[in-house]
């Protein structure tokens, strides 16, 4: 059973720039993914305003009955989030690592246009390796 | 503590030895700079061949300078005059200074006498670069090809140098081969030298 269901990256204006499904069940079509991305973007923004705590940076973890949603926002406003099995550990570090891959293989690629959908072969390769490694670590426990 | 006395004072700037300098620069800084170089050149051209040529020209200037520097620093102001000598100079000395390692392999072309190939599993300049599908066989290694051409041409070995992706069996990523095709005069001279 896959621990990670899917990964999304949204740009600072809420547009979906990368999306990948890992689980076999509950695949979404492109329109639903786009909708989910912009919905999450807005919810994240609203949560910052509504938070009773000062200096809140937005939702980091959303826990539901059937899934957990971990979100990481970079300083430039790009958001990375994974939807995973409830109770999956080490998602923060995975997101940080994915952010690292993004800065390496997407931002240093001269053929990538900022804020546009990510189509970089090297990013895909390294990402699937990272997720694979994570899965192995999960199975090993 | 600053110890001024320790550094030997040279009265003439020309007598001062050329320092090796700091050997390494940040890979990220280089990657961003190179990315900008490619992006800038992309705005100046309207086809891929032209982009390749511009990158090569940028590399050529580096090659010309690196030859000068390394001949002085490593070879006591002498340069290689033989074909194999200059090739191994590029393959090991130049590569080591530029990329911190010698190139993966140096081979002679099987089909043509005047062709040599320097292959690299993962060229440093291509480390973070994914070529979009619509750009076909374009390779940013054109910059490195330019460096090699700059070294060779200024050492008196005019050649046509190009960079190509070569698929490797069992590997995701193709390797980059720098193909060197020497001018006729070079081979003729080599033959006379024996």
Interface residues (C-beta under 8 A of the other chain):
Chain A: X104 X105 X108 X109 X110 X111 X119 X120 X121 X122 X123 X125
Chain B: X28 X31 X32 X34 X35 X36 X37 X38 X39 X42 X128 X129 X130 X131 X132 X135 X140 X172 X173
